[in-house]
Each structure stands twice: as C-alpha cells, then as structure tokens.
Amino acid sequence: MKPATRLLSLALVTVTLALAAGPAAAERLIVNCFWPPQHAVCRKILPLWGKWVEQATEGRVKISIPPKSLASPPEQWASVENGIADVASQFNGFIANRVWGPTVAMNPFIATNDAPAMSQALWETHEKYFPNEYKGVKALSMWVITPGDLWSQTDKPVNSIEDLKSRKIWALPGTNANIMKAIGAGVVSGPAVQMNEIVTRGVVDAYVGVSPTSVRDFRLIPYTKSKTEFDRGIYSTSFSLLMNQAKWDSLSKKDQDAIMSVSGAKFARMASAYWVEADQEATAELTKAGITIVKADPKFEAELIKVGQGLTKKWIETANKRGLDGQAMYDFYVSRVQALSHKTN
C-alpha cells in the first residue's frame, strides 16, 4: 500500500472510531441537598444552578441531585471532603471550627430583609478577607437568608426579657442559642430539619432563628401562635456551597472558570432571592392561619441588642485569634450590605 493510501486509510479508521464512540461523556457532579425534597433549595435553587453550569460549560459538566440526602446537615462538609458528594451546601454554624469568616453575617442585629445584598456582601467579604480559609474543599459560593424571627407557641407572645426567661426555646446553634443562653432562657439547640419533631412534641414553647418560609416548610403553622418582629433583624443564617477539591482540580481551567462565572455572587444573589419571595408567600399563609405579628417593645429590643453587642465583641476577638482582621471584616460586611441594599431598593 502506498504511503498516501495508508495515511488515508488510517484517517478513515480514526474518524469511524470517533463517530462510533460518540461525543465525550459529560462530567457529572453529584450535588447533595439536605433540605426536605419539597424545599426550594432542592426543587429550584440547585437545579437552576445546574442548568447554569451545563450552559456555561457547553454541556461538559452536568449535575445530579440524589432524591435523599447523602449525609446529615452537620456532615455536609465531611461528605464533600470524603467524596461522598461532589458538591453540597453547608450551614456555616456547623463548621465554625473550620472556617470563621462566613459567620460574620450571623452576628446579631445586622441583618436586613435584603437577602441578596447580604449574600453579595458576604461573598465580597470572603474574597477580600478570608479567601484561603477553606481547606480541603473548594468554596464555590456562600449566601445569607432573610432574618430569623422569634415565635411563640402559646397564646402569649414573647415580648420581654422576662418572657424569654420563662420559656424553653429551640434555637439554631451559634448566635441564636448564645443570645438565649446569655439571657437565661432554657435552650434546645439543633439543625432546622429537627424543628418539626421538637416543636410538634411540645419539647419547647417558643423558637427563634427561622423566617416565615421555614415555619411553613417545616409544617409548624398549626403549632405557632405569634411572631415577634424587630426593627433590626435579630439574626440571619449563612450557608456555603462547597465542592470536593480533587473533583475541582480534575476539571479543566476552562470549565473551572465557567463554573465560577455562575457561582460566587451570582449564585449567592439567586439563592437568597428565593427566600425573599418565599417569605412573602409564607407570611400570607401564616396570617391566613391566624398567626399574629407583634411589634417588639423598644425596651425589649434594646436589651437584646446590648446582649448581642457582647457576642459581636467575642466574635471579633475570635476572628483575630484565627489570624483574621475581625473588626475590619465586620465593618466591611456591614458597610457593603448597606451600600448594596441602597442600590437594589
């Protein structure tokens, strides 16, 4: 066979094999969701991000969300680090022993109802003050949800320090639980997914730290009588979107850049916007169900703010001990929330 003919034959064989093999299989990321399957994170937020990822990578990377969580809420970081899931979201209160920076958004009485502004501000604070704090995983984004409220399960609303001291209260770990403990209330602390069991069994007679969306989604409406509303958000929760470091490193630079183009601040604003919308819908349902909204007594709010200031001081001291500039980080986050809220309102 002549050289030219041989080369042509080899070329035809190569093309035939390539056609037979079809297009390269997409890289599929297992994205875990620890919320109930009906929650917006599982139904809307993560699927929408998956569409963005697929579009940005031109189909080279796709996601799959298991029908049930692959790990308990506190173990999301570990599930990603150990390769059980490729991507997962984590409540930052559960990983404060690993990363301190994202808890800046969980300081008391700095939350606003503009969750997208808080979320973008947190991501910007991450980039400026703690970009290297995450070890063992890749931080894709982080977001902040609408402020948590104070809810009463009895006919009497909670509207004084004395009321709090007389209650047994469920609270999210961290700021909420610490404020309640500092006041002298009885506290039962744990992940939000345990709320239904604790509240419906009458273990507590009040709860704090969740917004109307969670009251609805965790089916607590029949067990709730009132909400105490503050001028300044008593507390807000922040989450991180994490990816397995080895899986991240295995992707091409092109796909890494594409994924980050739809993560970071873009994902943060999208994810938190669902809470704003859902809270509006949930509030209408709660009102229809007869749950009353009580304006916090100014004296009550002032006393809580004073307790909160002590916690913020401790937060800054802890940040400094961890090699972070606590005061600068806190001031930057608060100022960015105010600036971004002004632009988006």
C-alpha positions as CSV (number, residue, x, y, z in Angstrom):
1,M,0.0,0.0,0.0
2,K,1.3,3.4,-0.9
3,P,2.1,5.8,1.9
4,A,-0.6,8.3,0.8
5,T,-3.2,5.5,0.6
6,R,-2.1,4.1,4.0
7,L,-2.5,7.5,5.7
8,L,-5.9,8.0,4.1
9,S,-7.0,4.6,5.4
10,L,-5.7,5.4,8.9
11,A,-7.6,8.7,8.8
12,L,-10.8,7.0,7.8
13,V,-10.4,4.4,10.6
14,T,-9.8,7.2,13.1
15,V,-12.9,9.1,12.0
16,T,-15.0,5.9,12.1
17,L,-13.9,5.1,15.6
18,A,-14.6,8.6,16.8
19,L,-18.1,8.6,15.3
20,A,-18.8,5.2,16.8
21,A,-17.7,6.4,20.2
22,G,-19.9,9.5,20.0
23,P,-19.3,12.8,21.8
24,A,-17.3,12.7,25.0
25,A,-19.4,11.9,28.1
26,A,-20.1,14.9,30.3
27,E,-18.6,15.2,33.8
28,R,-21.4,14.6,36.2
29,L,-21.4,16.2,39.6
30,I,-23.3,14.6,42.5
31,V,-24.9,17.6,44.3
32,N,-26.4,16.8,47.7
33,C,-29.4,18.6,49.2
34,F,-30.0,18.1,52.9
35,W,-33.2,20.1,53.0
36,P,-36.6,18.3,52.6
37,P,-37.2,17.3,48.9
38,Q,-40.0,19.9,48.6
39,H,-37.8,22.8,49.8
40,A,-36.8,25.4,47.3
41,V,-33.1,24.6,47.6
42,C,-33.7,21.1,46.3
43,R,-36.5,22.0,43.8
44,K,-35.4,25.3,42.4
45,I,-32.0,26.7,43.6
46,L,-29.7,23.8,43.0
47,P,-31.4,22.7,39.7
48,L,-31.2,26.2,38.4
49,W,-27.5,26.4,39.2
50,G,-27.1,23.0,37.5
51,K,-28.6,24.5,34.3
52,W,-26.3,27.4,34.5
53,V,-23.3,25.1,34.9
54,E,-24.3,23.0,32.0
55,Q,-24.8,26.1,29.8
56,A,-21.6,27.7,30.9
57,T,-19.5,24.6,30.2
58,E,-21.3,23.9,26.9
59,G,-22.6,20.6,28.3
60,R,-19.2,19.3,29.5
61,V,-20.4,19.4,33.2
62,K,-23.8,18.4,34.4
63,I,-25.2,17.8,37.9
64,S,-27.4,15.1,39.5
65,I,-29.3,15.7,42.8
66,P,-30.0,12.5,44.8
67,P,-33.6,12.1,45.9
68,K,-32.5,11.8,49.6
69,S,-29.7,13.5,51.4
70,L,-26.4,11.5,51.5
71,A,-25.4,12.9,54.9
72,S,-26.9,14.7,57.9
73,P,-27.0,18.5,57.9
74,P,-23.8,18.9,60.1
75,E,-21.9,16.5,57.9
76,Q,-22.2,18.2,54.5
77,W,-18.6,19.4,54.6
78,A,-17.3,15.9,55.5
79,S,-19.4,14.3,52.8
80,V,-17.8,16.6,50.2
81,E,-14.3,16.3,51.6
82,N,-14.6,12.5,51.6
83,G,-16.0,12.3,48.1
84,I,-19.5,11.0,49.1
85,A,-20.9,14.0,47.3
86,D,-19.1,16.3,44.8
87,V,-21.0,19.4,45.8
88,A,-23.1,20.3,48.9
89,S,-24.4,23.3,50.8
90,Q,-23.4,23.7,54.5
91,F,-24.9,25.8,57.3
92,N,-21.9,27.8,58.4
93,G,-22.8,27.5,62.1
94,F,-21.8,23.8,61.9
95,I,-18.4,24.5,60.5
96,A,-17.3,27.4,62.7
97,N,-14.4,25.2,64.0
98,R,-13.1,25.0,60.4
99,V,-14.0,28.5,58.9
100,W,-14.8,31.6,60.8
101,G,-15.1,34.2,58.1
102,P,-18.6,33.3,56.8
103,T,-20.1,33.6,60.3
104,V,-19.6,37.4,60.1
105,A,-23.0,37.5,58.5
106,M,-24.5,35.7,61.5
107,N,-23.7,38.4,64.0
108,P,-26.7,39.7,65.8
109,F,-28.8,42.7,64.7
110,I,-27.0,43.5,61.4
111,A,-29.4,41.5,59.2
112,T,-31.7,43.2,56.7
113,N,-34.6,42.0,54.6
114,D,-32.5,42.4,51.5
115,A,-31.0,38.9,51.5
116,P,-29.4,39.3,48.0
117,A,-27.5,42.3,49.3
118,M,-26.3,40.4,52.4
119,S,-25.3,37.5,50.2
120,Q,-23.3,39.5,47.7
121,A,-21.7,41.4,50.6
122,L,-20.6,38.1,52.2
123,W,-19.0,36.8,49.0
124,E,-17.2,40.1,48.6
125,T,-16.0,39.9,52.2
126,H,-14.8,36.3,51.6
127,E,-12.8,37.4,48.5
128,K,-11.2,40.3,50.4
129,Y,-10.7,38.9,53.9
130,F,-10.7,35.1,54.0
131,P,-10.2,33.7,50.5
132,N,-7.8,31.0,51.8
133,E,-9.7,29.9,54.9
134,Y,-11.4,27.0,53.3
135,K,-9.1,23.9,53.5
136,G,-9.8,20.6,51.9
137,V,-12.8,21.8,49.8
138,K,-13.4,24.4,47.2
139,A,-15.7,27.3,48.1
140,L,-18.0,28.0,45.2
141,S,-20.3,30.5,46.8
142,M,-22.0,31.5,50.1
143,W,-25.3,33.1,50.8
144,V,-27.4,34.7,53.5
145,I,-31.1,34.2,54.0
146,T,-33.8,36.5,55.3
147,P,-33.6,37.2,59.1
148,G,-34.9,34.7,61.6
149,D,-37.7,35.7,63.9
150,L,-38.9,34.9,67.4
151,W,-42.0,32.7,67.5
152,S,-44.4,31.8,70.4
153,Q,-46.3,28.5,70.6
154,T,-48.5,29.8,73.4
155,D,-51.3,32.4,73.4
156,K,-48.8,34.9,75.0
157,P,-46.3,36.5,72.5
158,V,-42.7,36.7,73.6
159,N,-42.1,40.5,74.1
160,S,-39.8,40.9,77.1
161,I,-36.6,39.5,78.7
162,E,-38.9,38.1,81.4
163,D,-40.9,36.3,78.8
164,L,-37.8,34.7,77.3
165,K,-36.5,33.6,80.7
166,S,-39.8,31.8,81.3
167,R,-39.6,29.9,78.0
168,K,-37.9,26.8,76.8
169,I,-36.7,27.8,73.3
170,W,-35.5,25.9,70.3
171,A,-32.6,27.9,68.6
172,L,-30.2,27.3,65.8
173,P,-26.7,26.7,67.1
174,G,-24.5,29.7,67.3
175,T,-25.7,33.3,67.7
176,N,-29.4,32.4,68.5
177,A,-28.5,29.8,71.0
178,N,-25.9,32.0,72.6
179,I,-28.2,35.0,73.0
180,M,-30.9,32.9,74.6
181,K,-28.4,31.3,76.9
182,A,-26.9,34.7,77.9
183,I,-30.4,35.9,78.8
184,G,-31.1,32.8,80.9
185,A,-33.7,31.0,78.8
186,G,-33.8,27.3,78.5
187,V,-32.4,26.3,75.1
188,V,-32.7,23.3,72.9
189,S,-30.3,23.7,70.0
190,G,-30.0,21.7,66.8
191,P,-30.4,21.8,63.0
192,A,-33.5,23.3,61.4
193,V,-34.5,19.9,60.0
194,Q,-35.2,18.7,63.6
195,M,-37.5,21.6,64.3
196,N,-40.7,19.8,63.4
197,E,-40.1,16.9,65.8
198,I,-39.1,19.2,68.7
199,V,-41.8,21.7,68.2
200,T,-44.7,19.4,67.5
201,R,-43.9,17.2,70.5
202,G,-44.1,20.1,72.8
203,V,-40.4,19.9,73.9
204,V,-40.3,23.7,73.7
205,D,-42.9,26.5,73.8
206,A,-41.1,29.0,71.6
207,Y,-38.4,29.0,68.9
208,V,-36.1,31.6,67.3
209,G,-33.9,32.0,64.3
210,V,-36.1,31.0,61.3
211,S,-38.1,33.0,58.9
212,P,-41.7,32.5,57.8
213,T,-40.5,30.2,55.0
214,S,-39.2,27.7,57.4
215,V,-42.3,27.9,59.6
216,R,-44.3,26.9,56.6
217,D,-41.9,24.4,55.0
218,F,-41.3,22.6,58.3
219,R,-45.0,22.4,58.9
220,L,-45.1,24.4,62.1
221,I,-48.0,26.7,61.3
222,P,-50.5,24.6,63.4
223,Y,-48.2,24.8,66.4
224,T,-47.4,28.6,66.2
225,K,-49.5,31.4,67.6
226,S,-47.4,34.6,67.1
227,K,-44.3,36.2,65.8
228,T,-42.3,39.0,67.5
229,E,-41.0,41.4,64.8
230,F,-37.9,43.6,65.4
231,D,-36.8,46.8,63.7
232,R,-33.4,45.3,63.2
233,G,-33.0,41.6,62.2
234,I,-32.1,39.7,65.3
235,Y,-30.1,37.1,63.3
236,S,-29.6,35.8,59.8
237,T,-28.2,32.4,58.7
238,S,-25.4,32.0,56.2
239,F,-24.5,28.9,54.1
240,S,-21.6,27.8,51.9
241,L,-21.7,26.0,48.6
242,L,-18.7,23.5,48.7
243,M,-17.1,21.3,46.1
244,N,-14.7,18.3,46.5
245,Q,-11.2,19.7,46.0
246,A,-10.0,16.7,44.0
247,K,-13.0,16.8,41.7
248,W,-12.5,20.6,41.2
249,D,-8.8,20.1,40.4
250,S,-9.7,17.4,37.8
251,L,-11.7,19.9,35.8
252,S,-10.1,22.0,33.0
253,K,-9.3,25.6,33.7
254,K,-11.9,26.5,31.1
255,D,-14.6,24.6,33.0
256,Q,-13.5,25.9,36.4
257,D,-13.8,29.5,35.1
258,A,-17.1,28.7,33.6
259,I,-18.5,27.2,36.8
260,M,-17.2,30.2,38.9
261,S,-18.9,32.6,36.4
262,V,-22.3,31.2,37.5
263,S,-21.3,30.7,41.2
264,G,-19.9,33.3,43.5
265,A,-22.0,36.4,43.8
266,K,-24.4,35.3,41.0
267,F,-25.4,32.1,42.8
268,A,-25.5,34.0,46.1
269,R,-28.0,36.5,44.9
270,M,-30.1,33.9,43.2
271,A,-30.3,31.5,46.1
272,S,-31.1,34.2,48.7
273,A,-33.8,35.8,46.4
274,Y,-35.8,32.7,46.7
275,W,-36.0,33.3,50.5
276,V,-37.3,36.8,49.9
277,E,-40.0,35.6,47.6
278,A,-40.9,32.6,49.7
279,D,-41.1,34.7,52.8
280,Q,-43.7,36.9,51.2
281,E,-45.8,33.9,50.2
282,A,-45.4,32.2,53.6
283,T,-46.3,35.3,55.5
284,A,-49.6,35.5,53.7
285,E,-50.2,31.8,54.6
286,L,-49.3,32.4,58.3
287,T,-51.6,35.4,58.5
288,K,-54.4,33.5,57.0
289,A,-53.9,30.7,59.5
290,G,-54.3,33.2,62.4
291,I,-50.7,33.7,63.4
292,T,-50.4,37.3,64.7
293,I,-47.4,39.6,64.3
294,V,-46.4,41.6,67.4
295,K,-44.1,44.6,67.2
296,A,-41.2,44.2,69.7
297,D,-41.3,46.5,72.6
298,P,-38.4,49.0,72.1
299,K,-37.0,48.3,75.6
300,F,-37.0,44.5,74.8
301,E,-35.2,45.1,71.5
302,A,-32.7,47.4,73.2
303,E,-31.9,44.8,75.8
304,L,-31.4,42.1,73.2
305,I,-29.1,44.4,71.2
306,K,-27.0,45.0,74.3
307,V,-26.5,41.3,74.7
308,G,-25.8,41.0,71.0
309,Q,-23.0,43.6,71.2
310,G,-21.2,41.4,73.7
311,L,-21.4,38.5,71.3
312,T,-20.1,40.6,68.4
313,K,-17.1,41.6,70.5
314,K,-16.3,38.0,71.2
315,W,-16.8,37.2,67.5
316,I,-14.2,39.9,66.6
317,E,-11.8,38.6,69.2
318,T,-12.1,35.0,67.9
319,A,-11.5,36.2,64.3
320,N,-8.3,38.0,65.5
321,K,-7.1,34.9,67.2
322,R,-7.6,32.9,64.0
323,G,-5.4,35.4,62.0
324,L,-8.3,37.4,60.5
325,D,-8.9,41.1,60.9
326,G,-12.1,40.8,62.8
327,Q,-13.1,44.4,63.1
328,A,-12.2,45.3,59.5
329,M,-14.1,42.3,58.2
330,Y,-17.1,43.1,60.3
331,D,-17.1,46.8,59.3
332,F,-16.6,45.9,55.6
333,Y,-19.5,43.4,55.6
334,V,-21.9,45.8,57.3
335,S,-20.9,48.7,55.0
336,R,-21.3,46.6,51.9
337,V,-24.8,45.4,53.0
338,Q,-25.9,49.0,53.4
339,A,-24.4,50.1,50.1
340,L,-25.8,47.2,48.1
341,S,-29.2,47.5,49.8
342,H,-29.3,51.1,48.8
343,K,-28.6,50.2,45.1
344,T,-31.2,47.4,45.0
345,N,-34.0,49.1,46.8
